[in-house]
Structure formats: C-alpha cells, structure tokens
Amino acid sequence: MAFDLPDASIYPLTKMEQPKLLIAGEWVATERALPVINPYDESVICDIPIATEPVIDAAIAAAEAGAADVRRLPAHTRASLLTKAAELLAQRTDEFTESIIAEAGKPRKYAAAEVGRGVETLRFAAAEALRIHGETVPMDASRGSESRRGFFIRVPLGVIAAITPFNFPLNLVLHKVAPALAAGNSVVLKPATKTPLTALLLGKTLLDAGLPPRALSIVVGEGGTVGAALVRDSRIRMITFTGSPAVGEAIKRDSGLKRVTLELGSNSGTIVDETADIDKALPRCLIGGFSFSGQVCIHSQRLYVQGSIAEQFSARYTDMAEKLVCGNPALPETDIGPMIDRTALGRGLALVAEARAAGAEVLCGGTAEGTVMFPSVLLGARPELPVVCEESFAPIVTIHTFRDFDEAIALFNQGSSLGEYDYGLACGVFTRDIGRALRAAEQLEVGNVLINDSATVRADQMPYGGIKDSGIGREGPRFAIEEMTDIRMVSFNLA
C-alpha cells in the first residue's frame, strides 16, 4: 500500500483570494469568518465569511423577488441558461477540480469525474425544463360534471432553500439548484461549511451564464444558525436537504408546512451469489467500498458473499484493497485521500477497533497516516456492531457469508435495522439468475436496487432517494422538478 507525502508544487490550491458570500448578484463580506481547511495537509485555504442575520434576511428577500424573475422566463430561456452554464462548467473543469481537491480532499480522478457529472446534471435539468407539463382530466367521468373540461398545470413553488453536504460539493449542489431553476424557482443555497468554495465558484458560473441576479444567493454558516433560519422562515416554500437523519428529523419538525425533500443516511451493501461473474463483481465492489474513502451516501459498506465463494472472494478483495494508492489527493494515481477531518478519522478508526475487540478479524487496514485512513476489510463482525449496522462513512467494508439467496436478502434487510436508524437507500446484487434478481427487486427494503453493480451507483437522471430513515422524496432533475412544483387544477364549465 503506497502513501505519498505532501508536495506543495503539485497542490496549487493551498491559498486563494478571500471569498465572499453571493447575495443577489453582489459579493458580500461580513465581520465574522471561519477557516476552510485542506483536509490533507490541514492548512488553511482561506477564511469564509459567516452569514449574519441581516445577510440571511437580505438573501431570502432577494430570492422572494427573484422568484418572480425566474417564473417569468419562458421554458426555452431557462433551458438555454442551464445549457450555457453546463458549457461554462465544462470549460472550467480544471478550476472546479482543483477546488474540490483542496477543500474536500477528494482524489483527482474522483474530483474530475464529479465535475463531468455536474455538467451532465445541468444538461439533464435543461432538458427537463422543456418537458414540464400537466394533463387533461376527464371531468365527465364524474356524474354532474358532464359539462366541465379540465386540465392541470405545474407551477413553481417560489423560494427553495437548498442545504448541501461536504462530500459532493458540486454535483449535490447542482442536484438541488439546477432543477429548482429549471422549474422556475429561486434558490437560497447553504453549502457545507467545510466545502463552500466550489459552491461559490458555481454561483459565479451561473451568473456568467445569464442567471437573473436575484435568482440565487449563497450563504455560509453553521446549520444550527444559518440552516435553522432558512428552515423556519415563512418566505421559503421548500427545503431540500442532504445530510444526517438527526438533522433531517429536526428540519421536518421545524419547517412547518413547507415541502421537504430529505436525502439522509445510508447503510448500503452488496450481495454476491455463487452464479456471479466474480471478475466483474470484485472491482465494482472495491470502488463501492473505498471511493472517496467511503464518504459517500451509497457506500457499499456491507458485502454478503455466498459461502462457497466467500474465501476466494475475501482473499482477492483484500489483496486489491491493499494495492490501492493512498495519500495526496492531488496526484492522479491516488485512490484514497484524507478523511474530511480528524473527527471523521477518529470515528472510523474507533469503529474498526471496537469490532476487533469484539472478535472481528481485520484483514487489512484499521490504521491511518496523517489524515488518511487506510482501506479496512473486516470478517466476522457481528450484525449488531456499529461498524455493520450504523453508517460508517469511512473506508471500511465488512464481509459476511450466506447459504442461500433468500437468507442474503433477509440478512441485508436485518442489517439495516439493528442500529439507531433503519436505513433503506441502496443495495447491489451480483447474480446471473434472473429469478433471484427479480426477487431482490421486490424484497430488498431500499429505494435503489442495482443488479450486477455495487450499491455505489447513481446515474444523475435516475430517481434517487431512500425509504424509511434514508429520506423523503426523490432527486434526479425530472423527479426533483416534480417535488419543486405545485399542481394547479383548471376547470371550465361549458354549461
């Protein structure tokens, strides 16, 4: 397992110009700031202003006026604007990639891929802006309404508050902002305090693409203050949030009658049966287990492998994990970069140590150098251990065995329900048996079933979201637009 020490000569974004908040097309500073930390070398990249109460109020007031600006834009104009933004983002790939590497610690290959996905998300949203439509309603199907003709249309909600996490500081922002704009809404965005810089670059890019200035404001600050102010403000019509179940519960409790979309925690995994193509399953499960150090909502942290192939699978999987290149995320060959901060690192190491003390076998990993946690593979971890039943959000994979396929489904469903939260986001299934694949689709208690893939798959146009404690609502531009619009029924009485 390789580990690279910092090299400032290939890490250009260690310092940057003092950023400001974006309020209705104006760049605004405040009297308070917090540092943005490079997770790899723990240097201060810059200080970011914290939104004060007057700044938050100004952002919401501007968005309230800006909602009318966006609503008045015809669909083809909104589509053109988002298409132009996609073109500009593609042209600025290097700048966005460096920003993601610096503030999130994401390895270069994954940071560049996120920018490419962001371009696609904008293009999908642009296409959906042209397809927002209603339906006719057969009013004469009801006695007494024979003379009526009806249809419904979809209209924008107004002001959308988007609250986003650190792990995809560009694409998860776009999954909220792009559909909101496509539908004719305005947005107040609160990016994660650890990764605000990429969101601010995106704000500039959208303005350069021709976005009406009052359509987007970006405020930064802690969730308990800035986020809470957005959640409680009556001028905001919807909260779209990605983050922890505990915060999601608080948002739902405090948001009153606002609409909410909540993409919350996960304890995802993958089933590999004896009919599977192991040569295809292994690399996909490896990416699922360790991409971005497991700091992914659909991290494949649990692998269920049929007993007759488990020994071979575990040995090969561990060997592949040990060969991953760990260290400086700016290097093109790096597979595993830093954890987002020391708290996340300490929690990941503690999960492995606790499992080891309880009798689990640590095949590799369980250690760290600097802020980089090495890929960790565990055997024999009991289902009730936190490393199995909680969301690890770390480069940790537990391997379990099963006898028959029905047992695998039962073990997966049980493993999602033994912790504090009963998750239900994603499960991958490797099998060549179509009957088993269909049973998995029907019986796995998740929002996403991925056949012959690990759980860590998201095409940006698909409906994405979970059930149970993994969330409410769906993302993906078409489906987010449905969440971000109201149905308005129109009836004509011809009598």
Order of alpha helices (4+ residues) and beta strands (2+ residues): beta-beta-beta-beta-alpha-alpha-alpha-alpha-beta-beta-beta-alpha-beta-alpha-beta-alpha-beta-alpha-beta-beta-alpha-beta-alpha-alpha-beta-beta-beta-beta-alpha-beta-alpha-beta-alpha-beta-beta-alpha-beta
